[in-house]
Amino acid sequence: MSGLAARKYLKDYTFAYQKISKLIMIGTPNRGALDATAAVILHRSRLLGMASYIYGMGLMSVAMIEDLDRTLEENLQVDIDGDAVWDMDPEITGSGFIDKLNFGYACLIDHFVIIGKHWLFYNLGDGTVSNDSQLGTGVLSLKSSATISALHGNELDNCVTGNNPLLRFLDYTPPEFTITSPPTNSEISTDSIHIKGMVYKEYLPADTNLIIKIIRQEDGLILPEQKSLLQPSDLWIPNNPNSPVAEFDTEIIFPGLGLYYLSCVLENPARITSEKKELWVKVTGVGEAQIIVHCHNPEGKEIASIQGISEHSIPIYEGETVLGYGASDAQSHNQPIALTSGSHEIKVEFNGKQLTRQLDLSAGETKEIIFEFPREQFDLIEAMKTLNCSLSAALSGTYDGLQSLMVDSKVFSVAPGWQAQAQHECISADMFGEYALNAQMSFSLVDKTIHWRADITADKTDSFRGSPYPVNSRWSSFASMQAAVINITADLEGYGKWFLQGNGSSLGDLQIKVSEAPLAESYHIAQINPGILALYIKNKQFSYKTLDGTTCKKEQLSSNSFRYTGSYSQEGSSQLNIRLSSVPYDLLNTGI
């Protein structure tokens, strides 16, 4: 209703357009509500003591009308005698308010509509107002509209959730800004510069960010993105769109000599960005010395150049300023980094580990620095020697009927500082009645080959209602087992990921898995988070039948009870050559 009041204000008072820039309506009945028409008919029928025909409800007596009236007032808080109901009736039975408002209405400012609709009403409206009425179809020329899932009573709450259409409409215009300092092209002899400017025409300046991206042209070095909030401006004048609403003063620190390209944009809370402003800054007086940084694995290879490692995986810092990245190819190898003469602390970072070096540089000096990251490694084969893993207690038991059994994770002891988990064990069976299932799992290690064996024994009793099955009838059932048997967890402090390298193969259903993808290539490098390396045995089934020659023994206990006993065994092996380490090897000789 408040949307209609706002529209009437705009229509009746022409000066209102000078004070209001936009109108956002939420669930507004711009073309009335047909429920109001029904309410008006009910009201008149009750006053006249007459029965009425209501579309969709049929012929209603006076008593029925009075009962419906009370229901509307008590449960929906609708007063069918009130003026609002008469004003919302778009038909000739109403007050004519809707027709007068819509006649000759002009949208001289931007109009936005948020439509509520709900599946209970077939998405044709919000239970009170239809979609067409909310849109003002045939009446309003809208700037934009959005749809939310809501009933009429909770549209205000829902319009600020999800993609937040209310905020989007409040802040729908791109912000504008100017850079007052420095000029578009500038040259400095220091290592920093201040970017200053003014912001205009932004609805929510306090939550708007200035985003600056910086690239050094000589080597393509991309500095970390600078993001800062705006500050209020003392120059703002109310109701003056040409006065600044905010300002900014952001310091940029450059890592050395060179020509730098700066791209500046504003982003408001609705994720709408301004036009881009570009600056070029040439730094001439900072670098009087140079350093060349190498970041090696224990074999002396540049880590970032090894196949499978990201080229920006090893940032080089002075303090918190990124100077560059570890060499990833021949072009970046031996690439000098310009610095001022004097004392510096250089830091490199890889896989959560940091190495630092203090050095003094003289004017004109070039100094070479080598960082070697020590390797923490875990031999999976050696871990298998100490693995004490038995699933028999977890999987065995007596169960009733058709079901699946999930067993909680169990932790087993392996090498110091490591853990092994048997988890996601699952037995499912297609059996009726009561049965006992016993599973024995065992592993052994011979010549670096993991041998595994699963022995499953079933002891089952069946009871049938009515007459028993004929002796020669076929009866079968099955059980399946699925277990992630070993889950190696590397929890050594300081490393965020591990590198799985080597070859793997599978026999039967035993597989080495990285995340969800089995190893397929002869040599392989993958970054994995601790705890996702697992050996799987999955979906092994056995069945037994009542026919001659099967492994199942049948014993009739009574006229309608049978007992079946049987066993099943499976085994396999898989050759493994796996290295799990915190710093990668160069198995394919791709590094420099």
C-alpha positions as CSV (number, residue, x, y, z in Angstrom):
1,M,0.0,0.0,0.0
2,S,2.9,2.4,0.7
3,G,3.9,2.0,-2.9
4,L,0.5,3.3,-4.0
5,A,0.8,6.2,-1.5
6,A,4.2,7.1,-3.0
7,R,2.8,7.0,-6.6
8,K,-0.1,9.3,-5.6
9,Y,2.4,11.7,-4.0
10,L,4.4,11.8,-7.2
11,K,1.3,12.2,-9.4
12,D,-0.3,15.0,-7.3
13,Y,2.8,17.1,-6.5
14,T,5.0,17.8,-9.5
15,F,7.8,19.2,-7.3
16,A,8.2,15.8,-5.7
17,Y,10.3,14.7,-8.7
18,Q,12.9,17.2,-7.7
19,K,13.4,15.5,-4.3
20,I,13.0,11.8,-5.2
21,S,15.4,10.0,-7.6
22,K,13.8,6.5,-7.7
23,L,10.8,4.6,-6.5
24,I,11.2,0.9,-5.4
25,M,7.9,-1.0,-4.8
26,I,7.7,-4.4,-3.1
27,G,4.5,-6.4,-3.7
28,T,2.5,-3.3,-4.5
29,P,-1.0,-3.9,-5.9
30,N,-0.5,-1.4,-8.8
31,R,-3.6,-2.7,-10.5
32,G,-5.6,-3.6,-7.3
33,A,-6.4,-7.0,-5.9
34,L,-9.2,-9.2,-7.0
35,D,-9.6,-10.5,-3.4
36,A,-10.8,-6.9,-2.7
37,T,-13.5,-7.2,-5.3
38,A,-14.8,-10.4,-3.6
39,A,-14.6,-8.7,-0.2
40,V,-16.7,-5.7,-1.4
41,I,-19.3,-8.1,-2.9
42,L,-19.5,-9.9,0.4
43,H,-19.9,-6.7,2.3
44,R,-22.8,-5.4,0.2
45,S,-24.5,-8.8,0.2
46,R,-24.4,-8.9,4.0
47,L,-25.8,-5.4,4.3
48,L,-28.6,-6.2,1.9
49,G,-29.3,-9.6,3.5
50,M,-28.8,-11.3,0.1
51,A,-27.0,-14.4,-1.1
52,S,-24.1,-13.8,-3.5
53,Y,-22.4,-15.8,-6.2
54,I,-18.6,-15.6,-5.8
55,Y,-16.5,-16.9,-8.6
56,G,-14.7,-20.1,-7.5
57,M,-16.8,-20.4,-4.4
58,G,-20.3,-20.7,-5.8
59,L,-23.6,-19.4,-4.3
60,M,-23.1,-18.2,-0.7
61,S,-26.0,-17.7,1.7
62,V,-26.1,-14.7,4.2
63,A,-25.0,-17.0,7.1
64,M,-22.1,-18.3,5.0
65,I,-21.1,-14.7,4.2
66,E,-21.1,-13.7,7.8
67,D,-18.9,-16.8,8.8
68,L,-16.5,-15.9,6.0
69,D,-16.4,-12.3,7.1
70,R,-15.4,-13.3,10.7
71,T,-12.8,-15.7,9.4
72,L,-11.1,-13.0,7.3
73,E,-11.1,-10.5,10.1
74,E,-9.9,-13.0,12.8
75,N,-7.3,-15.0,10.8
76,L,-6.1,-12.6,8.0
77,Q,-6.8,-9.3,9.7
78,V,-8.9,-8.2,6.7
79,D,-11.6,-5.7,7.4
80,I,-14.0,-6.1,4.5
81,D,-15.8,-2.9,5.8
82,G,-12.7,-0.8,5.7
83,D,-11.7,1.9,3.1
84,A,-8.6,0.0,2.0
85,V,-10.6,-2.9,0.6
86,W,-12.8,-0.5,-1.4
87,D,-9.7,1.3,-2.7
88,M,-8.1,-2.0,-3.8
89,D,-11.1,-3.1,-5.7
90,P,-10.2,-2.4,-9.4
91,E,-13.8,-3.2,-10.6
92,I,-16.8,-0.9,-10.8
93,T,-17.8,-2.1,-7.3
94,G,-14.7,-0.3,-5.8
95,S,-14.0,3.3,-4.9
96,G,-12.3,4.1,-8.2
97,F,-9.0,4.9,-6.5
98,I,-6.9,2.5,-8.6
99,D,-8.5,3.7,-11.9
100,K,-7.9,7.4,-11.0
101,L,-4.3,6.7,-9.9
102,N,-3.4,4.7,-13.1
103,F,-5.1,7.1,-15.5
104,G,-2.5,9.2,-17.2
105,Y,0.3,8.1,-14.8
106,A,3.8,8.9,-16.1
107,C,7.0,7.4,-14.7
108,L,9.1,10.6,-14.7
109,I,11.7,8.9,-12.4
110,D,13.1,5.4,-12.4
111,H,10.5,2.9,-11.1
112,F,11.5,-0.5,-9.8
113,V,9.3,-3.4,-8.8
114,I,10.1,-6.5,-6.6
115,I,7.5,-9.2,-7.3
116,G,6.6,-11.8,-4.7
117,K,5.2,-15.1,-5.9
118,H,4.8,-18.5,-4.3
119,W,4.3,-22.1,-5.5
120,L,1.2,-22.4,-3.3
121,F,-0.5,-20.0,-5.7
122,Y,1.0,-21.6,-8.8
123,N,3.6,-18.8,-9.0
124,L,0.9,-16.5,-10.3
125,G,1.2,-14.1,-7.3
126,D,2.0,-13.7,-3.6
127,G,-1.4,-14.9,-2.4
128,T,-2.8,-11.4,-2.2
129,V,-1.6,-9.6,-5.3
130,S,-1.2,-11.1,-8.8
131,N,2.1,-10.8,-10.8
132,D,0.5,-8.5,-13.3
133,S,-0.8,-6.2,-10.6
134,Q,2.6,-6.0,-8.9
135,L,4.2,-5.2,-12.3
136,G,1.6,-2.6,-13.2
137,T,1.3,-4.2,-16.6
138,G,0.0,-1.7,-19.1
139,V,0.4,1.2,-16.6
140,L,4.0,1.5,-15.5
141,S,7.2,1.9,-17.5
142,L,9.7,0.1,-15.3
143,K,13.5,0.6,-15.1
144,S,13.8,-2.9,-13.8
145,S,12.1,-5.7,-11.9
146,A,13.1,-8.7,-9.8
147,T,11.2,-11.8,-8.6
148,I,11.5,-13.4,-5.2
149,S,9.8,-16.4,-3.6
150,A,7.6,-15.0,-0.9
151,L,4.0,-14.6,0.3
152,H,2.7,-11.1,0.6
153,G,3.4,-11.0,4.4
154,N,7.1,-11.8,4.2
155,E,8.2,-10.0,1.0
156,L,10.1,-7.4,3.0
157,D,12.2,-10.0,4.7
158,N,12.9,-12.0,1.5
159,C,13.8,-9.1,-0.7
160,V,17.2,-8.7,1.2
161,T,18.2,-12.3,0.9
162,G,19.8,-14.2,-2.0
163,N,21.0,-11.7,-4.6
164,N,19.4,-8.9,-2.6
165,P,17.3,-7.1,-5.2
166,L,16.5,-4.3,-2.8
167,L,20.2,-3.4,-2.4
168,R,20.7,-3.8,-6.2
169,F,17.9,-1.3,-6.9
170,L,19.0,1.1,-4.2
171,D,22.6,1.2,-5.6
172,Y,21.9,0.5,-9.3
173,T,23.9,3.3,-10.8
174,P,27.6,3.0,-11.4
175,P,29.7,5.2,-9.1
176,E,31.7,8.1,-10.5
177,F,35.1,9.3,-9.4
178,T,38.0,11.5,-10.4
179,I,41.7,11.1,-9.6
180,T,43.1,14.4,-8.3
181,S,46.7,13.1,-7.8
182,P,49.0,12.0,-9.4
183,P,48.6,13.0,-13.1
184,T,47.9,10.2,-15.6
185,N,51.7,9.9,-16.4
186,S,54.1,10.5,-13.6
187,E,57.8,9.8,-12.7
188,I,59.0,9.3,-9.1
189,S,62.3,8.8,-7.4
190,T,60.9,7.2,-4.3
191,D,59.4,3.8,-3.7
192,S,55.8,4.9,-3.0
193,I,53.0,7.2,-4.3
194,H,49.6,8.3,-3.0
195,I,46.5,7.9,-5.2
196,K,44.0,10.6,-4.2
197,G,40.5,11.4,-5.6
198,M,36.9,12.3,-5.1
199,V,33.7,10.1,-5.5
200,Y,30.4,11.3,-6.8
201,K,26.8,9.8,-7.2
202,E,27.2,6.8,-4.9
203,Y,24.3,5.8,-2.7
204,L,26.4,3.8,-0.2
205,P,29.9,5.3,-0.3
206,A,30.9,3.9,3.2
207,D,30.7,0.3,1.8
208,T,32.2,1.1,-1.6
209,N,35.8,-0.1,-2.4
210,L,38.6,1.4,-4.4
211,I,40.3,-1.5,-6.3
212,I,43.8,-0.9,-7.8
213,K,45.5,-3.5,-10.0
214,I,49.3,-3.0,-10.7
215,I,51.5,-4.6,-13.4
216,R,55.2,-3.9,-14.0
217,Q,55.6,-3.6,-17.7
218,E,59.2,-4.9,-18.0
219,D,58.6,-8.4,-16.7
220,G,54.8,-8.6,-16.3
221,L,55.0,-8.8,-12.5
222,I,51.5,-8.6,-11.1
223,L,51.4,-7.0,-7.6
224,P,48.7,-8.0,-5.1
225,E,45.5,-6.3,-5.7
226,Q,45.0,-3.2,-3.5
227,K,41.5,-2.7,-2.0
228,S,40.5,0.1,0.4
229,L,37.3,1.7,1.6
230,L,36.4,5.3,0.9
231,Q,36.4,8.1,3.5
232,P,33.6,10.6,4.0
233,S,34.1,14.0,2.3
234,D,33.8,17.4,4.0
235,L,32.8,18.8,0.6
236,W,29.5,17.0,0.4
237,I,26.5,19.3,-0.1
238,P,23.0,17.8,0.5
239,N,20.7,17.5,-2.5
240,N,23.6,18.6,-4.8
241,P,24.5,15.6,-7.1
242,N,27.6,17.4,-8.3
243,S,29.2,17.5,-4.8
244,P,31.6,14.7,-3.7
245,V,30.1,12.1,-1.3
246,A,33.4,10.5,-0.4
247,E,37.2,10.7,-1.1
248,F,40.2,8.4,-1.0
249,D,43.9,8.5,-0.3
250,T,45.7,5.2,-0.9
251,E,49.4,4.6,-0.7
252,I,51.0,2.3,-3.3
253,I,54.5,0.8,-2.5
254,F,56.5,-0.3,-5.6
255,P,59.0,-3.2,-5.3
256,G,61.7,-1.6,-7.5
257,L,62.6,0.2,-10.7
258,G,60.3,0.1,-13.7
259,L,57.3,1.3,-15.5
260,Y,54.1,0.4,-13.7
261,Y,50.5,0.3,-15.0
262,L,47.8,1.1,-12.5
263,S,44.1,0.3,-13.1
264,C,41.6,1.9,-10.7
265,V,37.9,1.2,-10.3
266,L,35.2,1.6,-7.7
267,E,32.9,-1.3,-6.7
268,N,29.8,-0.6,-4.7
269,P,27.9,-3.1,-2.5
270,A,25.7,-4.1,-5.4
271,R,28.9,-5.2,-7.3
272,I,28.4,-2.4,-9.8
273,T,31.7,-0.9,-10.9
274,S,32.7,2.5,-12.2
275,E,34.5,3.3,-15.4
276,K,38.2,2.4,-15.2
277,K,40.8,5.1,-14.6
278,E,44.4,4.3,-15.8
279,L,47.7,5.7,-14.5
280,W,51.3,5.1,-15.5
281,V,54.0,5.5,-12.9
282,K,57.7,5.3,-13.8
283,V,60.0,4.6,-10.8
284,T,63.5,5.8,-11.5
285,G,65.4,6.4,-8.2
286,V,64.8,3.3,-6.1
287,G,67.0,0.5,-7.3
288,E,70.7,1.0,-6.9
289,A,71.4,-2.8,-6.5
290,Q,70.0,-6.1,-7.6
291,I,69.4,-9.6,-6.3
292,I,68.8,-12.9,-8.1
293,V,66.7,-15.4,-6.1
294,H,66.7,-19.2,-6.5
295,C,64.2,-21.4,-4.8
296,H,65.3,-25.1,-5.0
297,N,64.2,-28.5,-3.9
298,P,66.9,-30.7,-2.2
299,E,68.0,-31.9,-5.7
300,G,68.8,-28.3,-6.7
301,K,65.9,-27.8,-9.1
302,E,63.8,-24.6,-9.2
303,I,60.6,-25.8,-7.6
304,A,58.3,-23.6,-9.6
305,S,59.7,-25.0,-12.9
306,I,58.8,-28.6,-12.1
307,Q,56.0,-29.9,-14.2
308,G,52.7,-29.7,-12.3
309,I,53.7,-26.8,-10.0
310,S,52.1,-23.4,-10.4
311,E,54.4,-20.6,-11.8
312,H,53.3,-18.3,-9.0
313,S,53.7,-20.9,-6.2
314,I,56.7,-19.3,-4.6
315,P,56.3,-15.5,-3.8
316,I,59.4,-13.5,-2.9
317,Y,58.9,-10.8,-0.3
318,E,60.7,-7.9,1.3
319,G,58.6,-7.3,4.4
320,E,55.0,-7.7,3.1
321,T,55.8,-6.4,-0.4
322,V,55.9,-8.9,-3.2
323,L,59.1,-8.5,-5.2
324,G,58.5,-11.3,-7.6
325,Y,58.1,-15.1,-7.9
326,G,60.4,-18.1,-8.0
327,A,61.7,-19.0,-11.5
328,S,59.3,-21.1,-13.5
329,D,61.0,-21.1,-16.9
330,A,64.1,-20.1,-18.8
331,Q,62.9,-16.5,-19.2
332,S,62.3,-15.9,-15.5
333,H,65.5,-17.9,-14.4
334,N,68.3,-15.6,-13.2
335,Q,65.9,-12.6,-13.6
336,P,67.3,-9.7,-11.4
337,I,65.2,-7.8,-8.9
338,A,66.0,-4.2,-8.3
339,L,66.4,-2.9,-4.7
340,T,68.0,0.0,-2.9
341,S,71.4,-0.3,-1.4
342,G,71.5,-1.1,2.3
343,S,70.1,-3.8,4.6
344,H,67.2,-6.0,3.5
345,E,65.3,-9.1,4.8
346,I,64.3,-11.3,1.9
347,K,61.6,-13.9,2.5
348,V,60.3,-16.7,0.3
349,E,57.3,-18.9,0.9
350,F,56.3,-22.3,-0.4
351,N,53.6,-24.7,0.8
352,G,53.2,-23.0,4.1
353,K,56.9,-22.9,4.9
354,Q,58.9,-19.6,5.0
355,L,62.6,-19.1,4.6
356,T,64.3,-15.7,5.3
357,R,67.7,-14.2,4.6
358,Q,69.3,-11.0,5.8
359,L,71.7,-9.3,3.4
360,D,73.4,-6.0,2.8
361,L,73.7,-4.5,-0.7
362,S,76.1,-1.9,-1.9
363,A,75.4,0.5,-4.7
364,G,75.6,-1.2,-8.1
365,E,76.0,-4.7,-6.5
366,T,74.2,-7.8,-7.8
367,K,73.9,-10.6,-5.2
368,E,72.7,-14.2,-5.9
369,I,70.6,-15.9,-3.1
370,I,69.7,-19.6,-3.0
371,F,66.9,-20.9,-0.8
372,E,66.6,-24.6,-0.4
373,F,63.4,-26.0,1.0
374,P,63.9,-29.1,3.1
375,R,61.8,-32.1,2.3
376,E,59.5,-33.9,4.7
377,Q,58.4,-37.2,3.2
378,F,56.4,-40.2,4.0
379,D,57.0,-43.7,2.6
380,L,53.7,-45.4,2.1
381,I,55.4,-48.8,1.7
382,E,57.1,-48.4,5.1
383,A,53.9,-47.2,6.7
384,M,52.2,-50.5,5.5
385,K,54.8,-52.4,7.5
386,T,53.6,-50.9,10.8
387,L,49.9,-50.7,9.9
388,N,47.7,-52.7,12.3
389,C,44.4,-52.7,10.5
390,S,41.7,-55.2,11.1
391,L,38.1,-54.6,10.1
392,S,36.7,-57.9,11.3
393,A,35.3,-56.5,14.5
394,A,33.8,-53.5,12.7
395,L,32.1,-55.5,10.0
396,S,31.0,-58.7,11.7
397,G,27.7,-59.1,13.4
398,T,24.1,-60.4,13.3
399,Y,21.6,-58.4,11.3
400,D,17.9,-58.6,10.5
401,G,16.4,-58.1,7.0
402,L,17.5,-56.0,4.0
403,Q,19.8,-53.3,5.2
404,S,23.1,-51.5,4.9
405,L,25.6,-51.2,7.7
406,M,27.8,-48.1,8.1
407,V,30.6,-48.3,10.6
408,D,32.1,-45.2,12.3
409,S,35.7,-44.2,11.5
410,K,38.4,-46.1,13.5
411,V,42.0,-44.8,14.0
412,F,44.9,-47.2,13.8
413,S,48.5,-46.8,14.7
414,V,51.2,-46.3,12.0
415,A,54.5,-44.5,11.9
416,P,55.2,-41.7,14.4
417,G,53.5,-38.4,13.5
418,W,51.0,-40.1,11.2
419,Q,47.6,-41.6,11.4
420,A,45.7,-44.3,9.4
421,Q,41.9,-44.4,9.4
422,A,39.6,-47.2,8.4
423,Q,36.5,-45.4,7.4
424,H,33.3,-45.7,5.4
425,E,33.1,-49.4,5.8
426,C,29.8,-50.6,4.4
427,I,28.1,-54.0,4.2
428,S,24.8,-54.3,2.3
429,A,22.8,-57.4,1.9
430,D,19.7,-58.6,0.0
431,M,18.6,-61.2,2.5
432,F,15.4,-61.8,4.4
433,G,15.2,-63.0,7.9
434,E,18.2,-63.1,10.3
435,Y,21.7,-63.7,9.2
436,A,25.2,-63.5,10.8
437,L,27.9,-62.0,8.6
438,N,31.6,-62.3,9.5
439,A,34.3,-60.5,7.5
440,Q,38.1,-60.9,8.1
441,M,40.4,-58.4,6.4
442,S,44.2,-58.9,6.3
443,F,47.1,-57.2,4.6
444,S,50.7,-58.3,4.0
445,L,53.7,-56.7,2.4
446,V,56.1,-58.8,0.2
447,D,58.7,-57.2,-2.1
448,K,57.0,-53.8,-2.0
449,T,53.7,-55.4,-3.0
450,I,50.7,-55.0,-0.8
451,H,48.7,-58.2,-0.7
452,W,45.1,-58.1,0.7
453,R,42.6,-60.8,1.5
454,A,39.0,-60.6,2.5
455,D,37.2,-63.7,4.0
456,I,33.4,-63.4,4.4
457,T,31.3,-66.0,6.1
458,A,27.5,-66.0,6.2
459,D,25.2,-68.0,8.5
460,K,21.6,-67.3,7.6
461,T,18.2,-68.4,8.9
462,D,15.1,-67.9,6.8
463,S,11.5,-68.1,7.9
464,F,8.6,-68.1,5.4
465,R,5.0,-67.4,6.0
466,G,2.6,-70.0,4.7
467,S,3.8,-73.0,2.8
468,P,7.6,-73.4,2.3
469,Y,9.2,-73.0,-1.1
470,P,9.6,-76.2,-3.2
471,V,12.9,-78.0,-2.6
472,N,14.0,-77.6,-6.2
473,S,13.2,-73.8,-6.4
474,R,16.0,-71.3,-7.0
475,W,16.7,-69.0,-4.1
476,S,19.6,-66.6,-4.0
477,S,20.9,-63.6,-2.1
478,F,24.0,-61.6,-2.0
479,A,26.1,-59.4,0.3
480,S,28.5,-56.7,-0.8
481,M,31.3,-55.0,1.0
482,Q,32.8,-51.6,0.5
483,A,35.7,-50.2,2.6
484,A,38.1,-47.3,2.4
485,V,40.7,-49.4,4.2
486,I,43.6,-47.0,4.7
487,N,43.5,-43.2,4.9
488,I,47.0,-41.7,5.5
489,T,46.8,-38.4,7.2
490,A,49.9,-36.1,7.2
491,D,49.5,-33.7,10.0
492,L,53.1,-32.3,10.3
493,E,52.8,-28.7,11.2
494,G,53.4,-26.0,8.6
495,Y,52.5,-27.8,5.4
496,G,49.2,-27.1,3.6
497,K,49.5,-29.7,0.9
498,W,51.5,-32.8,-0.1
499,F,52.8,-33.9,-3.5
500,L,52.0,-37.5,-4.6
501,Q,54.5,-38.7,-7.2
502,G,55.2,-42.1,-8.7
503,N,53.3,-44.8,-10.5
504,G,50.4,-46.9,-9.4
505,S,48.4,-49.8,-10.8
506,S,45.4,-51.8,-9.8
507,L,44.5,-55.5,-9.6
508,G,41.0,-56.5,-8.9
509,D,39.3,-53.7,-7.0
510,L,42.4,-52.3,-5.2
511,Q,43.2,-48.8,-6.3
512,I,45.3,-45.9,-5.3
513,K,43.1,-42.8,-5.5
514,V,44.0,-39.1,-5.4
515,S,40.8,-37.4,-4.3
516,E,38.3,-39.2,-6.6
517,A,40.5,-39.8,-9.6
518,P,42.5,-43.1,-9.9
519,L,46.2,-42.7,-11.0
520,A,46.3,-43.3,-14.7
521,E,49.7,-42.1,-16.0
522,S,53.0,-43.8,-15.5
523,Y,54.4,-40.9,-13.7
524,H,52.2,-38.4,-11.9
525,I,52.4,-35.3,-9.7
526,A,49.4,-34.1,-7.8
527,Q,48.9,-31.6,-5.0
528,I,46.7,-33.2,-2.3
529,N,45.5,-32.0,1.0
530,P,46.3,-34.2,4.0
531,G,44.0,-37.1,4.6
532,I,42.6,-37.9,1.1
533,L,45.0,-40.7,0.1
534,A,43.1,-44.0,0.5
535,L,43.1,-47.6,-0.6
536,Y,39.7,-48.8,-1.6
537,I,38.2,-52.3,-1.8
538,K,34.7,-52.0,-3.1
539,N,31.6,-53.8,-4.3
540,K,32.7,-57.4,-3.8
541,Q,29.6,-59.7,-3.9
542,F,29.0,-63.3,-3.1
543,S,25.8,-65.3,-3.6
544,Y,24.6,-68.8,-2.6
545,K,21.7,-70.8,-3.9
546,T,19.6,-73.8,-3.1
547,L,20.6,-75.7,-6.2
548,D,23.0,-78.7,-6.2
549,G,26.7,-77.9,-6.7
550,T,26.6,-74.6,-4.9
551,T,28.8,-73.5,-1.9
552,C,25.7,-73.1,0.2
553,K,24.5,-75.7,2.7
554,K,20.8,-75.9,3.3
555,E,19.2,-77.3,6.4
556,Q,15.4,-77.5,7.0
557,L,14.7,-76.6,10.6
558,S,10.9,-76.8,10.5
559,S,8.1,-76.8,8.0
560,N,8.6,-73.1,7.3
561,S,12.2,-72.4,8.4
562,F,15.5,-73.0,6.6
563,R,19.1,-72.3,7.4
564,Y,21.8,-71.5,4.9
565,T,25.5,-71.4,5.6
566,G,28.2,-70.5,3.2
567,S,31.6,-68.8,2.8
568,Y,33.3,-66.6,0.3
569,S,36.9,-65.6,-0.1
570,Q,38.7,-63.1,-2.3
571,E,42.3,-61.8,-2.6
572,G,44.5,-59.7,-4.8
573,S,47.6,-57.6,-4.9
574,S,48.8,-54.3,-6.3
575,Q,52.4,-53.1,-7.1
576,L,53.0,-49.6,-5.7
577,N,55.7,-47.0,-6.2
578,I,54.5,-43.9,-4.4
579,R,56.3,-40.9,-2.9
580,L,54.4,-38.5,-0.7
581,S,56.4,-35.4,0.2
582,S,56.1,-31.8,1.2
583,V,58.5,-30.7,-1.6
584,P,58.2,-32.2,-5.1
585,Y,60.7,-34.4,-6.8
586,D,61.6,-33.8,-10.5
587,L,60.8,-37.3,-11.8
588,L,60.4,-36.3,-15.4
589,N,63.4,-34.0,-15.4
590,T,61.3,-30.9,-16.4
591,G,62.9,-28.5,-13.9
592,I,65.7,-26.1,-14.3
